[in-house]
């Protein structure tokens, strides 16, 4: 279960909250002294912090700023406790880095609801790619399993892999490489939103690998549109000389100098339109075989399971 740190100079409040949260199964670490709270918090490694505003020596606003400026705690959700319900007090807390507010005296149900909400939001944020903002592998698996559970849903899973991206990254640097990946994610997101806004999904597996889930009837249109946009966009990420030549000269894994084409995209399209898909293992094997086939073909292509 998640771990929660409670910091309040009022020991009664600390006990009330500790008892309440412990009864819900949370592991709680209560503190009434904020001066050494940071080291204790870092050692406890909580998933969420409940922090009182009015405390001696270091108030909640200052401690929240300290937490936000420490790499060990900067990512943690913070809920502030206050006896003041004025808008100015809430604004001050939010500006200090708080994620939510609870006004004293509080109702136990409200505390639990706000804690669950912040923990849920924090978990979701961890599952998204910080580079592209797209869902990562945990959510991707959940989405595919959801599709597999619907016997009436005819869908296609597109595994998309940029060709020659490593060479581009090595030649132009990771900052330009990140820009290229963000551009790719935008193309996928916008294309899918335009073609099938209600029944689609775009995820970032990692690196230059992406995934799209789309209704089976929109599979070909989606692949064709993505390929056209990738082919149009990628040359703009090269300098004029490389763009005119249509390739980059770089060393391969064995150290030999070689000509590498500009970045293109290979798409392995797996659909249950003509035959059932049963589980993630089967889909993974199909994807690996189709990606190998697509990579063997020149330029941007998509291949579909028979």
N, C-alpha and C positions, 0 to 999 in steps of 0.2 A: 504493500500500500504506500501511497505518497507520504513524504515527510514534510511537516509544517513547523516552522519556527514562529513562536509568539513572543513579542517583545513589548512589555508594558511595565512601568514602574509600580503599578498597582498590582500587588501579588494576588489579590482576590480575582481581578479580571483574568490574570494569567491562569489561575486555577480553573475558573469557570470555562474558559475557552479550551484549556487542555483537556478537561473532563468531557466537554461536549464533542470535541474532535476525536478524542480517543475512543469514545463510544461508537463512533462511525468507522472505526478501524484505522484511522490515521496514526502515524507515529509522530508525537508532538514533543518539541523541545521548548520549554518555557524559560524566559529570562526577564528579570526585572531591572537589569543594569545594562544600559546601552553603550557604556564607555568601552567595554571589551566585547561587545556583541558581535563585531565583524569576524574576529578570529573564531569565536564559538560557532557562528553561523557557517563559516567556511568548513570547519571540522565536522559539523553535523550534515552538511550537504543537503539542505532542504529542497523541496520542490516548490515551496511557496512560503512567503513571509507575511505575517500579520504584525503590523507595526503601529504603536501608539504615537500620536502627534505630540502631546504635551508630556515631556520627560525632562528631568533635571540634567544639567551639564550638556548633553547632546540631545536636541529635540528630534522628533521624527522626520522633519523635513531635511535636516542636515544628514541624519543617518541614511535616509533614502538616497540622497545625492552620493554619499560615500559608497553605498551598495552599487549604485549605477556606474560608478567610476572604477570599480574593481572587477577585473575579468572573471573572477571566481563566482561573482554574484550578479553581474550586470544583466544576465538573461532571465533572472528569476522574477516571477510575478509578485508584486507587492500590494497588499491591501492595507490601507491606513485606517486606524481607529481614531475617532475624534468625538468630543462632546459638543463640537460646534457644527451647526448645519448650514452656516452661511456659505453663499456661493464663493466668496473670496477665499475662504479656507480650503474649499475643495479644489479651486483653481491652483492655489499654492501647492497643494499636495500633488496634483497632476503634473505641474511644471517641475516639481522636484523628482518626478519619475514614477509616482504611484500609478498602479493600474486600476484601482477601484477604491471605494470608500465605504466604511460602515460607521454609522452615527450611533453613539451611546445615548441612552440605553438601547441595546439591540435585542432583537428577537432571535432565538436560536435557529429557527427555520431560515431566516434571512442570511445569517452567517454561513450556514451549510450550503445554501444555494449559491452564494457568491464565491465561496471556496471551490465548489465543484465547477462553476463556470470558468474561473480562472485556470484551474488545473486542466480542464478540457481544452481551453484555448491554447495553453502552453504546450500540451501534447500535440495538438494539431500543427503548431508552428514548428516543432521539432521535425515533423514529418514532411516539411516543405523544403525544396531546394533554396538555399539562401542566394544562389546566383540567378536563377530564373523565376523563382516564386512559384514554380509548379510543384504539385504533389510528388513525394518521393516513393520509395519502394513499399513502405507499409501500406500507404493508401492505395497504391497501384494494385497490390495483391487483394486488398479488400474490394476494390472496384471489379476486378476480374472475377473473383469469387461470387460477387453479387450478380454479375452477368450469367455465370454458369448455373446459378440457382434458378434462373428464369427459363423454364423450358420453352416458353412462347417467344422468346426474344432472339431474333436473328441478328447477329452482330459480327463485326470484324475487329480484330486486334492488330494494329499496325506497329511493328517494331522498326524504328527509324534510326539509322546509324550514318553519321557523316563520314564520307570517304576522304582520306588524306588529311584529316584534321590534325593528327599528331605532327605531321610535317609543317603544316601552317603554324601551329603553336610554337614549334621549335624555331621556325624562321622569323616569325613576326612578334613573338613574345606572348606571355599569358594574358596580358591586359587586352591586347587585340583578340586573342583567342576567346576570352570571356565575352567580349562584345559580339563576336560571331555567334557564340552559343545563345546569347540573349536574343539576337536577331532571329535565330532559328526558332526559339521558343515562341517568339511573337508571331512568326509566320504560322506555326502550328496552331496556336491559340486562336488567331483571327480566322484562319481557314475553317477550322472546326466549328467555331461560333457562327460563321456565315452559312455553312452547309447543313449542319445538324445541331442547332443550339440547345435543344431540349434533351437529347438522348446521346450525349457524347462526353468524352473525358480525354484530357491531355495530361501526361505525367512526364517527369524527368527521372530516368533510371539512374543517371550519373554520367559524368564526362560528356561525351558526344552521343549518348544513347537516349532516345526518347520513346514514348509509347502513346498511342492514340487508340481509344475505343470508340467505334462509330457504328451506327446501324449498317447492316450488311449492304443494303441497297445504295448507300452513299459511299461505299468503299472506293470504287474506281474513281469517282469524281474527286474525292479527297486526295487520293494518291496523285492523280494527274495535276491537280491544282498546287499541291505542295511542291512537286518536282519543278513545275514551271516557275514558281516563285523563288525557290532555292537557286535554280539556274540563273535567274535574273539578278538575284541579290548578291551571291557569293563573289563575283568578280570585283565588286565595289570595295571589298576588303583587302584587295591586293594593290601594290603600287603599279604605276603605269607600265613599267617594263614587264613585270610578271604577267600583268593582264593581257598585254599585247602578245606575249609569247604563248600564253595559255598553259604555262607550267612553271614550277619552281624547281630550281636546282639545289639539291640537298643530299646529305649522306644517308644511306639506308642503315639498317641495324648492323650490317657487317662492316660498315665504314666506307663503303663504296659510293662514289658520287653518282647520283641518279636524277633523272627528270621525273617529278611528281606532278600529275595534273592538278588543276584547281579543285577546291572542295566541291564535291557533289553529294548526293544522298542515296542510300540504298534502303529500300522498304521491304520488309517481310510481312506480307498480309495473310493473316490466318482468320478463316471465317467458319462459322457453323451453319452456313446457309445450305450446304449440300450434305454435310456429315456432322454428327454431334462432336462437341468438345467436352471432355469429361473432367479434367483437373489441370492444375498449374504445371505439373510434371510433363504431361502430354503437350501442353502449349509450349513449354520451354524447349522440348525436343524439336517440335515443328519449327519454332522460330530459329533455332540454331541452324537447322538444315536449309531453311529458306534464305537466311542471311548469307550463308556460305555461297549459295547459288547466285544471289544478287550481287555479292562482292566480286564474283568472277566475271560479271558483265561490265562493259565500259559505261562511264557516265552515270547519270541519275536514273534509277530504274525501280520498279516494284514487281515483285513476284508473289503469286498467290498459291496457297496449298490446293492440291487437286480436289 
